[in-house]
Amino acid sequence: MSNYLKTFNLNSLYISAMVTWVLIAFMTIFGELNSGFNTALKTTFGHHWVGKGVIAVIVFFVLAIVLDLIMRKKKVEEVQR
């Protein structure tokens, strides 16, 4: 296992999971209120739930990595003080 994965900040995963959960809930409610959104997802991904899943996975991983990098930078700055 790479050294980066051994030191990955778990808080970034927790926050990413919560944001992704809220995003899925928002997309589901918005899709029920706006049929054009579900139609766009269906056209793009073949089924609206597949589209929501793809968007959720991308948001989760991108947010987790960005938050981890921010938290690492903050930790380095605190150590340097």
C-alpha positions in Angstrom: 0.0 0.0 0.0 1.3 3.4 -0.9 2.4 5.8 1.9 -0.2 8.3 0.8 -3.1 6.0 1.4 -1.7 5.0 4.8 -1.8 8.7 5.9 -5.1 9.7 4.3 -7.1 11.9 6.6 -10.3 10.1 7.6 -12.1 13.3 8.3 -12.0 14.1 4.6 -13.8 10.9 3.9 -16.4 11.5 6.6 -17.1 15.0 5.2 -17.2 13.7 1.6 -19.7 11.0 2.6 -22.0 13.5 4.3 -21.9 15.9 1.4 -22.4 13.1 -1.1 -25.4 11.9 0.9 -27.0 15.3 0.9 -26.2 15.7 -2.9 -28.0 12.4 -3.6 -31.0 13.5 -1.5 -31.1 16.9 -3.3 -30.8 15.3 -6.8 -33.6 12.8 -5.9 -36.0 15.6 -4.7 -35.0 17.9 -7.6 -35.6 15.1 -10.1 -39.0 14.5 -8.7 -39.9 18.1 -9.0 -38.2 18.7 -12.4 -38.7 16.0 -14.9 -36.2 17.7 -17.3 -33.4 16.8 -14.8 -34.2 13.1 -14.8 -34.6 13.2 -18.5 -31.1 14.7 -18.9 -29.7 12.1 -16.6 -31.5 9.3 -18.5 -30.3 10.7 -21.9 -26.7 11.0 -20.7 -26.3 7.8 -18.6 -29.0 5.5 -19.8 -31.0 5.7 -16.5 -31.4 8.5 -14.0 -30.2 6.4 -11.1 -27.0 5.5 -12.9 -26.4 9.2 -13.6 -26.9 10.1 -9.9 -24.6 7.3 -8.9 -21.8 8.4 -11.3 -22.1 12.0 -10.2 -22.1 10.9 -6.5 -19.0 8.8 -7.0 -17.1 11.6 -8.7 -18.1 14.2 -6.1 -17.1 11.8 -3.3 -13.6 11.1 -4.6 -12.8 14.6 -5.8 -14.0 16.1 -2.6 -12.2 13.6 -0.4 -8.9 14.2 -2.2 -9.3 18.0 -2.2 -10.2 18.0 1.5 -7.3 15.7 2.3 -4.9 18.1 0.6 -6.3 21.1 2.4 -6.1 19.3 5.8 -2.5 18.2 5.0 -1.5 21.8 4.1 -3.2 23.1 7.3 -1.4 20.5 9.4 2.0 21.4 7.9 1.4 25.1 8.5 0.5 24.3 12.2 3.7 22.3 12.6 5.8 25.0 11.1 4.5 27.6 13.7 
